[in-house]
Amino acid sequence: MRLLIVEDEQKTGEYLTKGLTESSFRVDLAINGIDGLHQAMSEEYDLIVLDVMLPKLNGWQVLQTLRSSKIDTPVLMLTARDQIEDRVKGLELGADDYLVKPFAFVELLARIRNILKRNNNVSHDETTLQIENLQLDLLRRRVYRDNEAITLTAKEFSLLELLMQRKGEVLSRSLIASQVWDMNFDSDTNVIDVAIRRLRNKVDKTFEPKLIHTIRGMGYVLDVIDDQDKH
C-alpha cells in the first residue's frame, strides 16, 4: 500500500519513511504543505500521515483543501500539541485519526493499519473474507474458489487468512513467519517460500484470476495485479 508523509522535520520524516518502508509500505515524503497538497491531489495514496505545523501551508489547510476538493484519502494527523480543540478541529475537518508527538512507532503503525482496515475494499462480514471468487469462511474454517471446496492445512489456512486480511499489502517473509508461525525464521530459510508455493498450488493454479504474487526482494501479496506492477 502507498502512503504519503507530509512532515517538515527532517529526522522525523526520515525515521517514518524508513520504518514504514520496512513495514512493507511504499512511502513518499513531502517536507512542506504546498508540496504535500500537490502530491496528495495528483497521486493516489491509501493513507496520508499529515503533520499540523508545516511551512507554507499548515496541516489544517492541507486537510481542508483535500476534503473540499472531494479527495477522501484517509488522513492521520500528527501534532506536538495535545489540545482537545486541535483534536476536535482535525476530526471536524475530516481527519481519520490523531496522534500526539512524541509517539512510539508501533502505535503509529497500529493506527495506520486500523484506518486501512476500516477503509479497505475486501468484501466481508463477521465470519467471511471474500476477494474475487476466493472465499474464506472463518467460522467453519473452510475455503472455496469458484464455489469449489479447497482443503488446506491449519497453517495454510492461517497463511491465506493473513494474506486476505492484508489484501494489496506486500508482506515480508519475516512478518509472515511472526504472524503465522509465531516465531522468527532465519533469512536464508525457505519455509515461507515452500508454504506459499503449496498454498498457491491449491488456490491459484487452476483458477483465474491469479491472486497470490511474489514481489521480488520484498515478499508476497494477495491481490489482482498485472505482471508489470510486480517489482
C-alpha positions in Angstrom: 0.0 0.0 0.0 1.1 3.5 -0.8 1.5 6.2 1.9 2.3 9.9 1.8 4.1 11.5 4.7 3.9 15.3 5.0 6.4 16.3 7.6 8.9 19.2 7.7 11.2 17.9 10.5 13.9 16.1 8.6 14.8 13.5 11.2 11.1 12.6 11.9 10.4 12.4 8.1 13.4 10.1 7.5 12.5 8.0 10.6 8.9 7.5 9.5 9.9 6.8 5.9 12.4 4.1 6.9 10.1 2.4 9.5 7.1 2.3 7.2 9.1 1.1 4.2 10.5 -1.7 6.4 6.8 -2.5 7.3 6.1 -3.2 3.6 4.6 0.1 2.6 5.5 2.3 -0.4 6.3 5.7 1.0 6.6 9.2 -0.4 7.7 12.2 1.7 6.8 15.9 1.3 8.5 18.5 3.5 6.0 21.3 3.3 2.3 21.9 3.0 2.3 23.0 -0.6 4.3 20.1 -1.9 2.2 17.7 0.3 -1.1 19.1 -1.1 0.2 18.9 -4.7 1.2 15.2 -4.2 -2.0 14.3 -2.4 -4.1 15.8 -5.2 -2.1 14.5 -8.1 -1.2 11.0 -6.9 -3.3 8.1 -5.5 -2.5 7.1 -1.9 -4.1 4.7 0.6 -3.3 7.0 3.5 -1.7 10.3 4.3 0.3 11.0 7.5 0.0 14.8 7.9 1.8 17.0 10.4 -0.1 20.0 11.6 2.7 22.5 11.9 4.1 22.8 8.3 5.7 25.7 6.4 3.9 27.4 3.5 0.5 25.6 4.3 -0.3 24.1 7.7 -1.9 20.7 8.1 -5.3 22.1 8.8 -5.2 24.0 5.5 -4.0 21.0 3.5 -6.7 18.8 5.0 -9.4 21.3 4.4 -8.4 21.7 0.8 -8.4 18.0 0.2 -11.8 17.5 1.7 -13.3 20.5 -0.1 -11.8 19.0 -3.4 -13.7 15.7 -2.7 -10.5 13.8 -2.0 -11.4 11.3 0.7 -8.0 9.7 1.2 -7.7 8.7 4.9 -5.6 11.1 6.9 -3.8 10.6 10.2 -2.8 13.9 11.8 0.4 14.4 13.8 0.8 17.3 16.2 3.1 18.4 19.1 0.1 19.8 21.0 -2.2 17.6 23.0 -5.2 20.0 23.0 -8.8 18.9 22.8 -9.5 21.8 20.4 -6.9 20.6 18.0 -8.3 17.0 18.0 -11.8 18.3 17.5 -10.7 20.6 14.7 -9.0 17.8 12.9 -11.9 15.5 13.1 -14.3 18.2 12.1 -12.2 18.9 9.0 -12.3 15.2 8.1 -9.2 13.6 9.7 -9.5 9.9 10.4 -7.2 9.8 13.5 -4.9 12.0 15.6 -1.5 11.2 17.2 0.4 13.5 19.5 4.2 13.8 19.3 6.3 12.2 20.6 4.8 8.8 19.9 6.0 5.2 19.6 6.4 4.0 16.1 4.4 0.8 16.9 1.4 2.9 17.9 1.6 4.9 14.7 1.8 1.6 12.7 -1.2 0.2 14.6 -3.2 3.3 14.0 -2.3 3.3 10.3 -3.3 -0.4 9.9 -6.6 0.2 11.8 -7.5 3.0 9.4 -6.6 1.0 6.4 -8.6 -2.0 7.7 -11.7 0.2 8.1 -11.2 1.6 4.6 -10.1 -1.5 2.6 -12.1 -2.9 -0.2 -12.2 -6.5 0.9 -15.8 -7.6 1.0 -16.6 -9.5 4.2 -18.9 -9.9 7.1 -18.1 -11.1 10.6 -17.3 -14.6 9.5 -16.3 -14.4 5.8 -13.5 -12.9 3.8 -14.0 -12.8 0.0 -11.8 -11.5 -2.8 -12.9 -12.0 -6.4 -14.0 -15.7 -6.5 -12.0 -16.8 -3.4 -14.0 -17.1 -0.2 -12.7 -17.9 3.3 -15.2 -19.0 6.0 -13.6 -18.1 9.3 -16.3 -19.8 11.4 -16.2 -23.1 9.7 -12.5 -22.9 8.7 -13.3 -23.7 5.0 -12.1 -22.2 1.7 -13.8 -22.1 -1.6 -12.8 -20.9 -5.1 -15.5 -20.6 -7.7 -17.7 -22.4 -5.1 -15.3 -25.4 -5.2 -14.2 -26.5 -1.7 -10.4 -26.5 -1.2 -8.7 -28.5 1.6 -6.0 -26.6 3.5 -3.8 -27.5 6.5 -4.2 -25.3 9.6 -1.1 -23.3 8.7 -2.1 -22.9 5.1 -5.5 -21.6 6.3 -3.8 -19.1 8.7 -1.5 -18.0 5.9 -4.3 -17.4 3.5 -6.3 -15.6 6.2 -3.4 -13.2 6.8 -2.9 -12.6 3.0 -6.6 -11.9 2.5 -6.9 -9.6 5.6 -3.9 -7.6 4.3 -5.1 -7.5 0.7 -2.8 -5.4 -1.5 -0.1 -5.1 1.1 3.3 -6.7 0.4 4.1 -8.9 3.4 7.8 -9.7 4.1 8.8 -13.3 4.9 9.7 -12.3 8.5 6.3 -10.7 9.0 4.6 -13.9 7.7 6.8 -16.0 10.0 5.9 -14.0 13.1 2.2 -13.8 12.3 1.5 -17.4 11.1 4.2 -19.4 12.9 4.6 -17.0 15.9 8.4 -17.2 15.6 11.3 -15.7 13.7 13.0 -17.6 10.9 16.5 -17.1 9.7 16.5 -15.1 6.5 18.0 -17.9 4.5 15.2 -20.4 5.3 12.8 -21.4 2.6 9.9 -22.4 4.9 7.8 -19.4 3.9 8.5 -19.9 0.2 7.5 -23.6 0.4 4.3 -22.7 2.3 3.4 -20.1 -0.3 4.1 -22.4 -3.2 1.8 -25.1 -1.7 -0.9 -22.6 -1.0 -0.7 -21.2 -4.5 -0.9 -24.6 -6.0 -4.2 -25.2 -4.1 -6.0 -21.8 -4.5 -4.4 -20.3 -7.7 -3.0 -22.9 -10.0 -6.2 -24.0 -11.7 -8.2 -20.8 -11.2 -8.4 -17.3 -12.6 -7.6 -14.6 -11.8 -4.2 -15.3 -10.1 -4.2 -13.8 -6.7 -1.0 -14.7 -4.9 2.0 -12.9 -6.2 5.7 -12.8 -5.5 7.2 -9.3 -5.3 10.9 -9.8 -5.8 13.1 -8.7 -2.9 10.1 -7.8 -0.8 7.7 -10.7 -0.1 4.3 -11.7 -1.1 0.9 -10.1 -1.8 -2.6 -11.3 -2.4 -4.3 -9.0 -5.0 -5.3 -8.8 -8.6 -2.3 -7.2 -10.3 -0.7 -7.1 -13.7 2.8 -8.5 -14.3 4.2 -5.0 -14.9 3.1 -4.0 -11.4 5.5 -6.5 -9.8 8.9 -5.3 -8.7 
